[in-house]
């Protein structure tokens, strides 16, 4: 519990403002004077619980009064923990001794570390953070604007469903629906992934409706019938060949065609080289005949030339022989590969033409495309059906959980039903809620509804305190304010309630007594204001 607060800015800088369990009232003047520090002090209380609104620029507190330090203490099980937090560095909280001197041996707290520390000491077992738990029930001018029609709303909530999710966690029913919620999220992610894959072209699917599906199924049926009727063989020995075998055969025949072309080319090159004659040198008889016609011819020179030509021919012959060997080796490799591929072709496919196989393959490919499209369409439908199934299961679980919460709140609200007309809290849908009083939609009634609703939540959950600023009571009739004060006093149940009230002159004697017993700080104008001066 919050035990005490002090600051050197207070009108009496040596005074500690002490708190107690139950109702703690900051009392203003009867004329509802403004700017005396009621809301500011409630913001300081929120500051001592890890809130940040006190230093928010819109409140102009630091702008008007400069940076300063707030000293405060929390008490748990008869042990008091002392702290200080400055407006200059509000993200750090320092633990102190009882004289508010920083403990040298203790480490400073981060804001999250400090609120986790409070959550642990309050023995709160919730997956919500400490601030998520207390923020919806701290209505202070200068924080966020209170929405009296949406009492669960806090700053940043964009829909009631977000508030409901937090409320489910507060009432500890979310665990019962969390696993199903995760299943639903996974189902939705699958559908999103499928759509993204389609949009980015990773999945191609032309079927958009059952009509499209029926059209493709008809086409598939016709193609499969045509393939069933396709037979090959000799004489009356006909057979139906399998798509896979035909596809393999078509591929082999395509390779054979290429290899046979290479074979022909190699054979032509070998034949051309073998035709080369490089040994055409003149014989001795040829030279004698030549001399008989040309007595002056130089036979020695001709013999020399012939000898040179012979040497060149030997070189050419060797190169030709080498090239023939090289080409013959390649040819043998090609012939072996041809033989190997020919042996792979089943006998029944030997006489099937490439054209027929291509026609068969074309139909087979189309059949596979259709089957794949139908498979993807069925997958899309199954994903949607899975999501729909999980949604129904999730809806039932959540409906039961919300019904349980609503019943607990309604039973508690009956404690406050001392006027005609029942206060109703309900979930019309799983993403919306309503708090209203039958046959009464007045502004004052809405304010009263919120007060009583917060009290019911205080009684039924782990939230450790409420903070209600004076604007919450402005629209209440005097008798209603008297009633509310009695409820605060009676139903705090060992927790703390911090409120600001503008005077007491119109209150009943019983209400005045409650105010007197519960006032922890009285404020007025000028020197009697929180900081001893009104700005």
Buried (B, 14 or more C-beta within 10 A) or exposed (E): BBBBBBBEBBBEEEEBBBBBBBBBBBBBBEEBBBEBBBBBBBBBBBBBBBBBBBBBEEBEBBEEBEEBBBBBBBBBEEEEBBBBBBBEEBBBBBBBEEEBEEEEEEEBBEBEEBBBBBBEBBEBEBEBBBBBBBBBBBBBBBBBEBBBEBBBBBEEBEEBEBBBBBBBBBBBBBEBBBEBBEBBEEBBEBBEEBEEBBEEEEBEBEBEEEEBBEEBEEEBEEBBEEBEEBEBEEEEEEEEBEBEEBBBBBBBBEBBEEBEEBBEBBBEBBEEBEEEEBEEEBEEEEBEEEEEEEEEEEEEEBBEEBEEBEEEBEEEBEEBEEEBEEBEEBBEEBBEBBEEBEEBBEEBBEEBEEEBBBBBBEBBEEBEBBEEBBEBBEBBEEBBEBBEEBBEBBBEBBBEBBEBBBEBBBEBBEBBEEBEEEBBBBBEEBBBBEBBBEEBEEEBBBBBBBBBBBBBBBBBBBBBBBBBBBBBBEBBEEEBBBBBBBBBBBBBEEBBBBBBBBBBEBBBEEBBBBBEEBBBBEBBBEEBBBBBBBE
